[in-house]
Amino acid sequence: MGPGGPGSGWPLAGTLLVAVAASMVAGGEDCLWYVDRNGSWHPGFDCEFFTFCCGTCHQRYCCRDPLRLLTERQQRHCLAF
């Protein structure tokens, strides 16, 4: 069968391509300071190359999973509310 047929690697390849592209675009993105659910302040920190800020408004960490990406814009939105 041709590309996209049963058992082909195309869906996996597409997913990997999106993950790599997201990593390259967001690579090294900083986690801004935040306040956790207990009201404790946490300073901002840098993520290593090919990782980016992940998590929620109240818990942040560096990861490589583009589905958990927390952009700086989203982080600033957390600070506003």
N, CA, C and O atoms as a GROMACS GRO file, in nm:
protein
  324
    1MET      N    1   0.083  -0.118   0.000
    1MET     CA    2   0.000   0.000   0.000
    1MET      C    3   0.088   0.125   0.000
    1MET      O    4   0.205   0.118   0.038
    2GLY      N    5   0.034   0.236  -0.041
    2GLY     CA    6   0.108   0.362  -0.047
    2GLY      C    7   0.107   0.433   0.085
    2GLY      O    8   0.063   0.378   0.186
    3PRO      N    9   0.157   0.557   0.086
    3PRO     CA   10   0.160   0.634   0.209
    3PRO      C   11   0.022   0.648   0.271
    3PRO      O   12  -0.077   0.672   0.203
    4GLY      N   13   0.018   0.633   0.403
    4GLY     CA   14  -0.107   0.649   0.474
    4GLY      C   15  -0.188   0.522   0.483
    4GLY      O   16  -0.294   0.522   0.546
    5GLY      N   17  -0.143   0.415   0.421
    5GLY     CA   18  -0.215   0.289   0.426
    5GLY      C   19  -0.205   0.227   0.564
    5GLY      O   20  -0.129   0.274   0.648
    6PRO      N   21  -0.283   0.121   0.587
    6PRO     CA   22  -0.280   0.055   0.717
    6PRO      C   23  -0.139   0.012   0.754
    6PRO      O   24  -0.066  -0.046   0.674
    7GLY      N   25  -0.102   0.040   0.878
    7GLY     CA   26   0.027  -0.002   0.928
    7GLY      C   27   0.142   0.088   0.886
    7GLY      O   28   0.257   0.060   0.920
    8SER      N   29   0.114   0.195   0.814
    8SER     CA   30   0.223   0.282   0.770
    8SER      C   31   0.267   0.370   0.887
    8SER      O   32   0.197   0.382   0.987
    9GLY      N   33   0.383   0.430   0.874
    9GLY     CA   34   0.436   0.515   0.978
    9GLY      C   35   0.398   0.661   0.963
    9GLY      O   36   0.447   0.744   1.039
   10TRP      N   37   0.311   0.695   0.869
   10TRP     CA   38   0.279   0.836   0.844
   10TRP      C   39   0.215   0.907   0.963
   10TRP      O   40   0.257   1.019   0.993
   11PRO      N   41   0.117   0.850   1.032
   11PRO     CA   42   0.060   0.924   1.146
   11PRO      C   43   0.166   0.951   1.254
   11PRO      O   44   0.169   1.060   1.312
   12LEU      N   45   0.250   0.853   1.282
   12LEU     CA   46   0.354   0.870   1.381
   12LEU      C   47   0.455   0.975   1.335
   12LEU      O   48   0.498   1.059   1.414
   13ALA      N   49   0.492   0.970   1.210
   13ALA     CA   50   0.587   1.067   1.156
   13ALA      C   51   0.531   1.209   1.165
   13ALA      O   52   0.604   1.302   1.198
   14GLY      N   53   0.404   1.225   1.137
   14GLY     CA   54   0.341   1.356   1.146
   14GLY      C   55   0.340   1.408   1.289
   14GLY      O   56   0.365   1.527   1.312
   15THR      N   57   0.312   1.321   1.383
   15THR     CA   58   0.311   1.359   1.524
   15THR      C   59   0.451   1.400   1.569
   15THR      O   60   0.467   1.500   1.639
   16LEU      N   61   0.550   1.325   1.529
   16LEU     CA   62   0.688   1.359   1.565
   16LEU      C   63   0.731   1.491   1.503
   16LEU      O   64   0.801   1.570   1.567
   17LEU      N   65   0.690   1.515   1.380
   17LEU     CA   66   0.725   1.639   1.312
   17LEU      C   67   0.666   1.759   1.386
   17LEU      O   68   0.734   1.860   1.404
   18VAL      N   69   0.542   1.748   1.428
   18VAL     CA   70   0.478   1.857   1.504
   18VAL      C   71   0.550   1.878   1.636
   18VAL      O   72   0.572   1.992   1.677
   19ALA      N   73   0.586   1.770   1.705
   19ALA     CA   74   0.655   1.781   1.833
   19ALA      C   75   0.791   1.847   1.818
   19ALA      O   76   0.828   1.932   1.899
   20VAL      N   77   0.865   1.810   1.715
   20VAL     CA   78   0.997   1.869   1.691
   20VAL      C   79   0.982   2.016   1.655
   20VAL      O   80   1.059   2.099   1.704
   21ALA      N   81   0.886   2.049   1.571
   21ALA     CA   82   0.864   2.189   1.531
   21ALA      C   83   0.827   2.274   1.652
   21ALA      O   84   0.877   2.385   1.668
   22ALA      N   85   0.740   2.223   1.738
   22ALA     CA   86   0.702   2.297   1.858
   22ALA      C   87   0.821   2.316   1.950
   22ALA      O   88   0.835   2.422   2.012
   23SER      N   89   0.905   2.216   1.960
   23SER     CA   90   1.024   2.227   2.044
   23SER      C   91   1.119   2.332   1.992
   23SER      O   92   1.176   2.408   2.069
   24MET      N   93   1.135   2.338   1.861
   24MET     CA   94   1.227   2.434   1.802
   24MET      C   95   1.174   2.576   1.818
   24MET      O   96   1.251   2.668   1.843
   25VAL      N   97   1.044   2.593   1.804
   25VAL     CA   98   0.984   2.726   1.816
   25VAL      C   99   0.990   2.772   1.961
   25VAL      O  100   1.022   2.888   1.988
   26ALA      N  101   0.959   2.683   2.054
   26ALA     CA  102   0.950   2.722   2.195
   26ALA      C  103   1.074   2.688   2.274
   26ALA      O  104   1.079   2.714   2.395
   27GLY      N  105   1.176   2.630   2.211
   27GLY     CA  106   1.294   2.587   2.282
   27GLY      C  107   1.356   2.697   2.365
   27GLY      O  108   1.374   2.809   2.318
   28GLY      N  109   1.388   2.666   2.490
   28GLY     CA  110   1.452   2.761   2.577
   28GLY      C  111   1.358   2.865   2.635
   28GLY      O  112   1.405   2.961   2.696
   29GLU      N  113   1.230   2.850   2.617
   29GLU     CA  114   1.136   2.948   2.670
   29GLU      C  115   1.138   2.946   2.822
   29GLU      O  116   1.138   2.839   2.884
   30ASP      N  117   1.139   3.064   2.880
   30ASP     CA  118   1.149   3.077   3.025
   30ASP      C  119   1.016   3.051   3.094
   30ASP      O  120   0.909   3.079   3.040
   31CYS      N  121   1.026   2.997   3.215
   31CYS     CA  122   0.911   2.991   3.303
   31CYS      C  123   0.916   3.117   3.388
   31CYS      O  124   1.014   3.142   3.457
   32LEU      N  125   0.811   3.196   3.382
   32LEU     CA  126   0.805   3.318   3.459
   32LEU      C  127   0.774   3.287   3.605
   32LEU      O  128   0.732   3.176   3.638
   33TRP      N  129   0.796   3.385   3.694
   33TRP     CA  130   0.765   3.366   3.835
   33TRP      C  131   0.616   3.337   3.849
   33TRP      O  132   0.535   3.375   3.764
   34TYR      N  133   0.580   3.270   3.957
   34TYR     CA  134   0.440   3.238   3.980
   34TYR      C  135   0.414   3.217   4.128
   34TYR      O  136   0.507   3.204   4.208
   35VAL      N  137   0.287   3.214   4.164
   35VAL     CA  138   0.242   3.186   4.300
   35VAL      C  139   0.164   3.056   4.296
   35VAL      O  140   0.070   3.041   4.218
   36ASP      N  141   0.204   2.960   4.381
   36ASP     CA  142   0.135   2.831   4.380
   36ASP      C  143   0.003   2.840   4.457
   36ASP      O  144  -0.033   2.946   4.508
   37ARG      N  145  -0.068   2.729   4.464
   37ARG     CA  146  -0.200   2.726   4.527
   37ARG      C  147  -0.195   2.759   4.677
   37ARG      O  148  -0.296   2.799   4.736
   38ASN      N  149  -0.079   2.741   4.738
   38ASN     CA  150  -0.063   2.772   4.881
   38ASN      C  151  -0.024   2.917   4.905
   38ASN      O  152  -0.009   2.960   5.019
   39GLY      N  153  -0.008   2.993   4.796
   39GLY     CA  154   0.030   3.132   4.809
   39GLY      C  155   0.180   3.155   4.815
   39GLY      O  156   0.224   3.267   4.839
   40SER      N  157   0.260   3.049   4.794
   40SER     CA  158   0.405   3.062   4.795
   40SER      C  159   0.455   3.113   4.661
   40SER      O  160   0.412   3.068   4.555
   41TRP      N  161   0.547   3.209   4.667
   41TRP     CA  162   0.606   3.269   4.548
   41TRP      C  163   0.722   3.183   4.500
   41TRP      O  164   0.803   3.137   4.580
   42HIS      N  165   0.730   3.161   4.368
   42HIS     CA  166   0.840   3.086   4.307
   42HIS      C  167   0.906   3.174   4.201
   42HIS      O  168   0.836   3.229   4.115
   43PRO      N  169   1.039   3.187   4.205
   43PRO     CA  170   1.107   3.270   4.105
   43PRO      C  171   1.102   3.207   3.967
   43PRO      O  172   1.084   3.086   3.954
   44GLY      N  173   1.118   3.289   3.865
   44GLY     CA  174   1.124   3.238   3.729
   44GLY      C  175   1.253   3.160   3.707
   44GLY      O  176   1.348   3.174   3.783
   45PHE      N  177   1.255   3.079   3.602
   45PHE     CA  178   1.375   3.001   3.571
   45PHE      C  179   1.379   2.972   3.421
   45PHE      O  180   1.277   2.975   3.353
   46ASP      N  181   1.499   2.944   3.373
   46ASP     CA  182   1.521   2.912   3.232
   46ASP      C  183   1.513   2.762   3.211
   46ASP      O  184   1.554   2.683   3.296
   47CYS      N  185   1.461   2.724   3.096
   47CYS     CA  186   1.460   2.583   3.057
   47CYS      C  187   1.577   2.558   2.963
   47CYS      O  188   1.620   2.648   2.890
   48GLU      N  189   1.628   2.437   2.964
   48GLU     CA  190   1.739   2.400   2.877
   48GLU      C  191   1.694   2.397   2.732
   48GLU      O  192   1.575   2.399   2.703
   49PHE      N  193   1.792   2.392   2.642
   49PHE     CA  194   1.765   2.385   2.499
   49PHE      C  195   1.679   2.263   2.468
   49PHE      O  196   1.700   2.156   2.524
   50PHE      N  197   1.584   2.280   2.380
   50PHE     CA  198   1.488   2.176   2.339
   50PHE      C  199   1.389   2.139   2.448
   50PHE      O  200   1.322   2.036   2.439
   51THR      N  201   1.380   2.220   2.552
   51THR     CA  202   1.272   2.204   2.650
   51THR      C  203   1.205   2.339   2.665
   51THR      O  204   1.259   2.442   2.624
   52PHE      N  205   1.088   2.340   2.723
   52PHE     CA  206   1.013   2.463   2.738
   52PHE      C  207   0.928   2.455   2.864
   52PHE      O  208   0.916   2.350   2.926
   53CYS      N  209   0.871   2.568   2.899
   53CYS     CA  210   0.792   2.576   3.021
   53CYS      C  211   0.660   2.499   3.004
   53CYS      O  212   0.588   2.516   2.906
   54CYS      N  213   0.632   2.416   3.102
   54CYS     CA  214   0.510   2.334   3.101
   54CYS      C  215   0.440   2.350   3.235
   54CYS      O  216   0.497   2.404   3.330
   55GLY      N  217   0.317   2.304   3.241
   55GLY     CA  218   0.244   2.303   3.366
   55GLY      C  219   0.119   2.387   3.363
   55GLY      O  220   0.050   2.396   3.262
   56THR      N  221   0.092   2.449   3.478
   56THR     CA  222  -0.029   2.528   3.496
   56THR      C  223   0.009   2.664   3.554
   56THR      O  224   0.127   2.694   3.573
   57CYS      N  225  -0.090   2.744   3.582
   57CYS     CA  226  -0.066   2.873   3.645
   57CYS      C  227  -0.002   2.857   3.782
   57CYS      O  228   0.072   2.945   3.827
   58HIS      N  229  -0.028   2.746   3.851
   58HIS     CA  230   0.017   2.727   3.988
   58HIS      C  231   0.128   2.625   4.005
   58HIS      O  232   0.170   2.600   4.118
   59GLN      N  233   0.176   2.567   3.897
   59GLN     CA  234   0.288   2.472   3.905
   59GLN      C  235   0.356   2.470   3.769
   59GLN      O  236   0.292   2.440   3.668
   60ARG      N  237   0.486   2.502   3.765
   60ARG     CA  238   0.558   2.509   3.639
   60ARG      C  239   0.686   2.428   3.646
   60ARG      O  240   0.750   2.418   3.751
   61TYR      N  241   0.722   2.371   3.532
   61TYR     CA  242   0.843   2.290   3.521
   61TYR      C  243   0.883   2.285   3.375
   61TYR      O  244   0.805   2.323   3.288
   62CYS      N  245   1.004   2.240   3.347
   62CYS     CA  246   1.052   2.227   3.210
   62CYS      C  247   1.022   2.086   3.159
   62CYS      O  248   1.038   1.988   3.232
   63CYS      N  249   0.978   2.077   3.034
   63CYS     CA  250   0.952   1.946   2.976
   63CYS      C  251   0.969   1.954   2.824
   63CYS      O  252   0.995   2.060   2.769
   64ARG      N  253   0.955   1.839   2.759
   64ARG     CA  254   0.967   1.830   2.613
   64ARG      C  255   0.834   1.797   2.546
   64ARG      O  256   0.829   1.781   2.425
   65ASP      N  257   0.728   1.787   2.624
   65ASP     CA  258   0.597   1.750   2.572
   65ASP      C  259   0.523   1.875   2.522
   65ASP      O  260   0.479   1.957   2.603
   66PRO      N  261   0.509   1.891   2.390
   66PRO     CA  262   0.444   2.011   2.337
   66PRO      C  263   0.298   2.024   2.379
   66PRO      O  264   0.242   2.134   2.372
   67LEU      N  265   0.235   1.916   2.421
   67LEU     CA  266   0.096   1.923   2.466
   67LEU      C  267   0.085   1.987   2.603
   67LEU      O  268  -0.024   2.030   2.642
   68ARG      N  269   0.195   1.995   2.677
   68ARG     CA  270   0.195   2.056   2.810
   68ARG      C  271   0.255   2.196   2.810
   68ARG      O  272   0.268   2.259   2.915
   69LEU      N  273   0.291   2.246   2.692
   69LEU     CA  274   0.354   2.376   2.676
   69LEU      C  275   0.271   2.487   2.740
   69LEU      O  276   0.150   2.495   2.719
   70LEU      N  277   0.336   2.572   2.817
   70LEU     CA  278   0.273   2.690   2.877
   70LEU      C  279   0.351   2.809   2.823
   70LEU      O  280   0.460   2.840   2.871
   71THR      N  281   0.294   2.876   2.725
   71THR     CA  282   0.364   2.987   2.660
   71THR      C  283   0.380   3.105   2.755
   71THR      O  284   0.311   3.114   2.857
   72GLU      N  285   0.472   3.194   2.722
   72GLU     CA  286   0.490   3.313   2.805
   72GLU      C  287   0.362   3.397   2.806
   72GLU      O  288   0.329   3.460   2.907
   73ARG      N  289   0.292   3.399   2.695
   73ARG     CA  290   0.165   3.472   2.690
   73ARG      C  291   0.065   3.414   2.789
   73ARG      O  292  -0.002   3.488   2.861
   74GLN      N  293   0.054   3.280   2.792
   74GLN     CA  294  -0.036   3.215   2.888
   74GLN      C  295   0.007   3.242   3.031
   74GLN      O  296  -0.077   3.262   3.119
   75GLN      N  297   0.138   3.242   3.054
   75GLN     CA  298   0.190   3.269   3.189
   75GLN      C  299   0.155   3.411   3.233
   75GLN      O  300   0.116   3.433   3.348
   76ARG      N  301   0.170   3.507   3.142
   76ARG     CA  302   0.135   3.644   3.176
   76ARG      C  303  -0.015   3.657   3.204
   76ARG      O  304  -0.056   3.736   3.290
   77HIS      N  305  -0.096   3.580   3.133
   77HIS     CA  306  -0.240   3.579   3.157
   77HIS      C  307  -0.269   3.529   3.299
   77HIS      O  308  -0.358   3.580   3.367
   78CYS      N  309  -0.193   3.429   3.344
   78CYS     CA  310  -0.209   3.379   3.481
   78CYS      C  311  -0.182   3.489   3.582
   78CYS      O  312  -0.252   3.500   3.682
   79LEU      N  313  -0.080   3.571   3.556
   79LEU     CA  314  -0.043   3.677   3.649
   79LEU      C  315  -0.151   3.784   3.658
   79LEU      O  316  -0.170   3.846   3.763
   80ALA      N  317  -0.222   3.805   3.548
   80ALA     CA  318  -0.325   3.908   3.544
   80ALA      C  319  -0.448   3.869   3.626
   80ALA      O  320  -0.523   3.956   3.671
   81PHE      N  321  -0.467   3.740   3.644
   81PHE     CA  322  -0.586   3.695   3.716
   81PHE      C  323  -0.544   3.624   3.842
   81PHE      O  324  -0.628   3.578   3.918
   0.00000   0.00000   0.00000
